[in-house]
Amino acid sequence: MSEQTRRTLAKGLVFVGAATLIGNGAAYLLSIVAARILTPADFGAYGALLGILIIISTLSIAVQALTARRVSVATGNRAEVEGQAIRLAIYVGVSIILAGLLAAWPLSLVFAIPYAAVAMGLASLGFVVLGTASLGIAQGREEHLRFSIGFLANGFGRAFVGIVFVLAFRSVIGVSAGLLVGCAVGAVISYLLICPKTWAGTLDRSGAAEFGHIAHALLVLFTLTNVDVLLARIFLTEDQSGEYSVGVLLAKIAFFLPNAIIIVLFPKMTAGDSRRAVLIATGLTAALGVFVTGFSFAFGAFVMRVLGGAQYVELGSEAWLFALEGSAFALVQVLLYARLAAQDRRAVLTVWVALLVLVGIVAFWRHDSVAEIVTTVVAVSLVLAVVGLLMDRRNSPRGAVVPIEAAE
């Protein structure tokens, strides 16, 4: 790795790291405010809604990952690749909005969330896709400063409008309305900042096929990392599900804290020196996980007080478990992205197995308390992280990357 490459990498980690820390911090601020405004039962509904939104938002993350990979390897046709990414984002976004209007009714019944809240929450994701496609273009170009500004626009738009609405309406429906407005504003700002007037007249079929594979892989991963809060909503009491949702805030902090590492290094994972990029990403993610888990173990009560308020301090003894869960899943995410960069379709099977095992254990056995569910998730996440490390060592590319069309 040349001196210039190291300098670019370090600068990217600083810019993107600061942006993701501030942007994700704004999102957590929304949840922290909501935890204090809403009742525990309503906050449990809000936590379940967030779980649903995060799972479905994998479609937007898949658009970003696909765009970043294709833009990073494009040469003379980069403008066409970028235009097709925006076109794909519009198709996916409209589809999410239309499907969300139908899916909101059964979801509202199963998880006891108002229909309007689910419908507006899902509609907000239709706008998020446009924003993440724009971010994928900046990521693939390795324009770290522009990416950072766009990320902040998305994060602040969603968080601060959401805070205004939850303070004004003091309900789950109010939060969802704020998310819808904020996501729309952030997406438009990102598009105008990064790639204004970008468009393509057609959509490449190979791009759509690759999107399907990436979306499948990330959908399974994010279902795995969010299914526990949905199971808690079903099996625990409403107040207990509210407690679990506060604990999950810490898990999400540990999970998303290393995001900048993947964002900066993912384009490098598609290049010839991919093995070094994976090693750096894995090491940095593991180090952050150890720090967050250790801090939560030592100051669990303080962490829970900050995240949820005084009424959740008793959850402090289990705080480190939520931190460990999120940290292990963050490591799994890095390793899955490494396989996606190498266009390896097989790694997703292990995530499927982990998901089925987790749901089976919680549904049929360990679901009587917050501790039973979170310890089950921790065990599954740690085993999956170890399996992922072993798979990466065995499957790391030693030569040219095989195109995804040929891998079929």
N, C-alpha and C positions, 0 to 999 in steps of 0.2 A: 504494500500500500504506500503510494507516494506521499511526499510531504504535502503537496497540494490537496490530495484526496483526504488526508487526515485533517487538514485545516477546514476543508469544506464540510466534512462530517462533524467536526466539533462545533462549527458555527451553526449547522443545522440542528444539532442536539440542543444548543442553547436557545435558538429562536423558537423551534417547535416545542421544546420542553417547557419553556415559559408560557407559550400560548396554550398548550394543552392543560398545563397546571392551572392557569387562570380560567380558561374556558370551562374545564370540568369542575373547577372549584365553584364557578357561578352556578352550574347545574346542581351541585350538592347544596349550595346555599338555598336554592329553591326548595329542596327537600327538607332542609333544616327548618326553614320558615314554615313550611306546610306541617311539619311534625308538631310545631308549637301552636298553630292555628286550628288544625283539624283535631277532632276527637281520635283516640286510639283506633276505634272501629273504622272511622272514615279514612284515617291514615293507612290502615290495613288495605282498604279498597284502593287507595292511591298507590300503595306499594305493588299490589297485584296489577294495576293498570300499567305502571312503569315496567313491570316484568314482561307483560304482553308487548308493549311498545318496543322494548329493547330486543326481544326475539324477532319481531317483524322488521325492525330497523336493520337487520342483517342484510336485507335486500339493498339498502342504500350503501352499506359498508362494502357489499360485493361489487356494486357499481364503482365505488372508489378504488378498490383493490384491482379490479379489471382495468380501469382507466389508467391507474398508475403504472401497472405492468406493461400495458401496450404502448403508452406514451414513452416510457423509459427506453423501450427497445426500437421505437419507430425512428426512421431516418428521414427519407425524402417525403414521406406521406404523413408527417405528424399532424398537419392541419386537418386532414381527412379523418385520422384516428380520433382526434379531439372532437370533431363535429359529430362523429358517430356515437361517441360517449354521451354527449348532451342529448342526442336524439333518443338513445336507449333510456336515459334517465327520465325523459318526458313520458315515454311509453310506460315505464315501470311506475312512475309517480301517479299517473292517471289511473292505472290498474289498481294500485293500492287504495286510492280514494274510493273508487267504485266498489271494489270488493269489501272495503271496510264498512261501508254503509249496510251491507248484508250481514257481514260477520259480527258486527257489533251487538246484534240482538242476542244470539246464543251465548256470546262471551259475557254479556251483562248478566244473564241468568245464572250461568255456572259460577261466576266469581262475585256475584252480588255487588255489581258496580252499575251506576246509572247508565242507561243506553246512550244518552247525549254525551257523557264523558268519554265512553269508549269510542263513539263515532268521531268526535272531534279529535281525540288523541290519534286515532288511526289516520284521519285526514291530514294531520300535521306531518305525518311521515311522507306523504306524497310530495310535500315541498322539500323535505329534508333530502330526498334523492337528488334533486337538482343541485343543492348545495354541496353534497358529497361528491358528485360528479365533477363539479368545478374544483373542489379540493384535490381530487385525484389527478386532474390535469396539472395543477401546481406541484403536486407530489412527484409525478412522473418527470416533469421538467427539472425537478430539484430546485425549485424556486421557493426556498424555505421561508423567506420573509413574507412573500405574498400569501403562501399557504397559512402562515401564522395569523395574518390579519383576517383572512377569510374564516379561519377556525374560530377566532374570537367573535367575529360578527355572528356566526351561527350560535355559539354558546351564549353570548350575551343576549341576543334576540330572544332565544327560548327562555332563558332564566329570568331576566328582569321583567319581561312582559308577564311571565307566569307568576312572579312574585306580586306584581301590581294586581293581577286578577284574583289571586288567592286572598290577598288582604281586602279586596273590595267585596268579593262574593262569599268567602269563607266556606267553600265547598269543593268537592272533587270536580264538579262540572265547571266551576270557575277556573280551577287550575288547567283543565283541558282546553278551555277557550283561550287562555293565555298562551298555552303551548302552540295552538294552531296559528294564532296571529304572529307570535314570536318566530316560529320556524319559517313562516312565509317571508317575513322581513329579512331574516338572516340568509335565506337561500338566494333571494334576489340580489342582496349586497354582494355575496360571494361570486355569483355569476358575473355581475357587472365589473367587479374588481379583477377577476382572474381571466375570464375568457369571453368578453362581450361580443355579441353577434356570431359566436361560434355555432355552426350548424352543418349537417350533412344531408344530402338529398336521399340517401339510401342507408340501409342498415346491413352490415356484413353478417352473414349467417354464422360464420365461425366465431365472431364476437359474441353473438347471442348464445351459442353453445357453450363457450367458455364461461360466460356469465352464469349460465345454469349450474355448471359444476361448482364455481366459487360460491354462489348463493346457497347451494345445497350444503357445502362444507361449513360455511359460517352459520347457516340457520341451525344446523345440528349443534354446533359449538355453543351458540348463544342460547339455544333452548336448554342445553345442559347447565349453563351458568345462571339461568334464571328460573328454572323449573321449581327450585326449592321454595321460592316465595309464593308461587302459585299453589304448590302442595300445602304449604303452611296455611294459606287462605282457606283451603278446603277442609283440612283435618284439625286445625287448631281452632280455639274460640276466636271471636273477632278481636278481642283485646290482645290475645296472644299473637295473632297474626300481625297486629300493629307493632308489638315488640319485635317480632321477627323482621319486619320491614325496616325497623331502625338498625338492627344488626346487619342487614343486607346493605345498608348505606356504606358501612365500613368495608364490607366485602367488595363493593363496587369501586370504592376508592383504591383498594389494593389492586383490583383488576385493571382499572383504567390508568392508574398512575404511570405505568411504563409505556403508555401509548406512543409517546414521542420516539421511543427507541424503534418501534416497528415502523412508524411513519417514515423516519429518516433512512432506516436500513433496508426497507423492503425493496426499493429499486436496486440496491446493491445485491440483494439476494437473487435477482434475475440475471446478474452479470457473471463474468468468468470467475471472480473471486468470491463466489457465494458462500463457501464454507467459512471463510473468515468472518463474513457479515453475520452468519448464523451464530457463531461462537461468541461474538461481541454482544449480540442481542440477548442471547441466553444468559451470559454472565451478568450483564447489567440488570436484567429483569430479576434474576435470582437474588442479587444483592439488595435490590429495592424491597423484594418480598421479605427477606430476613429482617431488614430494618423496620418495616411496617408491622410485622408480626411481633417482633421484640418490643417495640414501643407500646403496642396494644396490650401485651402481656403485663408490662410494668405499670401502665396508666389506663387500664381498661375502664374504670369508673369515670375518669375524667373524659375519655373519648366518648363514652355513651352520653354523658351530660352535654357535651358540645353538640353532638349529632341530634339528640332527641329531646334533651331537657332533663330536669331533675327526676321526672317520673320514670325514666328508663335507666337510672343509675345501677339498679340491681342486676342489669344485664352485663355489667362490667366484667364479671368473672368469666364470661363466655366471649368477650370481645376479641381475644386473640384467635379464637377458633374461626370467627368470621374473616379476620385478616388473613389467616393462613389459607382459608378456602379461596379467597380472591387472588392471593399471591400464586397459589398452585395453578389456578385457571389461567392467570396471566402467562405463566411459563408454557402451559399447553397451547395458548394462543400463538405465542412466538413460533413454536415448533410446527403448528399447523400452517402458519403463513409461510414458513420455510418450504414445506411440501407443496403449497400452492404456487410459490415462486418457481419451483422445479416442475410444476404441472404434473404432480403425482396424485393420482386419484385414490390411492389405497388408504391413505392415512385416516380418511373420514370414517372408515369402518370401525376403528377403535373408539372413536367418539360416540358412534351409534351404540356400541356395546355398553359404554359407560353410562349413557343416558338411560338405556333400558334397565340396567342394573340398579341405578339410583332410584328411578321411579318405582321399580318393583319392591325394593327394600322399604322405602318410605310408605308406599301405599298399603303393603300387606304386613308391615312389622313395626318399624320405628317411626311413629307419628304422634306420640302422646304428649310431647313437650318440645319446646324450642331447642333444648339441648340434644334430644334424640335426633332431630332432623339435621341440625348443623353438624353434629359429629359424623353422621352418615355421609353428608356432602364432603366433609374434609377427607374422609377415608377414600372416597371415590376419586376426588380431585388429585390426591397425592399419588395414588396408584396410576392414574392416567398420565400424570406428569413423568413418572419413571418410565412407563411404557413408551411415551413420546420421545424421551431422550434416547432410549435404546433403538427405536425405529429410525431416528435421525442419524445416529451413528452408522447404522447398517445401510441406509438408503441414500446417504449423501452422494450427490453426483460427482463422479470423478472425471467426467468428460463433458461432451456437449449435451445440452438439455434436449430431451426428446420433445418435439412439438406435440401439443395436446391432441391434435387430430390423429397422429400416428399412434398415440398411446392407447387409443380405443381398440 
